[in-house]
Amino acid sequence: MNLSNKLTLSRIVVVPFFLVAVTPSAFGIPEQPLNQMFSLPGGCYPVLRVLALVMFIAASITDYYDGALARRHGWSTNFGKLMDPLADKVLTMAAFVTMVQLRLFPAWMVVLILAREFLITGLRQLAIAEGRVLSADRWGKNKTIAQLTTIITALVFLAARDWLNVYGLWERVIIRSWDIEWVFQWTLHAMIFICVVLTIVSGIRYYIGNMDIIKAE
């Protein structure tokens, strides 16, 4: 297995660790272990949230480099063609679902994003079966950037809230007379709304532009 495929596979491997770091309570992890070891007032949750942020950013970076390496060295393989888009979807969709669990994003918006991603992934697999590779257009790339930016912003929000709560500072932060919790919640809602719009529009354009694949079936 070449380095490009290993980077692709790493995005899938990191998902369970990412889920544990984002929602440790869902896996029965108490706050106290790191608290007892390092005398950290907030326990291990703030540390885990930062770790989740680092893991997601690192995994997102591999998405660029695995494709760049494959093109530069001619490492294109059937495994890469199949797993690269799937790895991206598994990582981003896992992040979106955890945000619903944490009540940061409305569930119906995430369902729309999930539906689009899996439908287009299915369309790409049909294309691969016919020996074609469907590249993302500008709308698709903008959609991906919006999704990654939204998820990273949400993870920064979670980490900042956890760490500021450790020292009792979160509720004291005021932005132009607005409570910081309200500002972040509305910022995240606006960002996920933009994601939904770009996701639906790019999906429709992608479908219309490749209807010949479906008709061929």
Helices and strands as residue ranges (DSSP letters): H 3-22, G 24-27, H 32-38, H 45-73, H 78-101, H 107-129, H 138-166, G 170-172, E 174-175, E 178-179, H 180-209, H 211-216
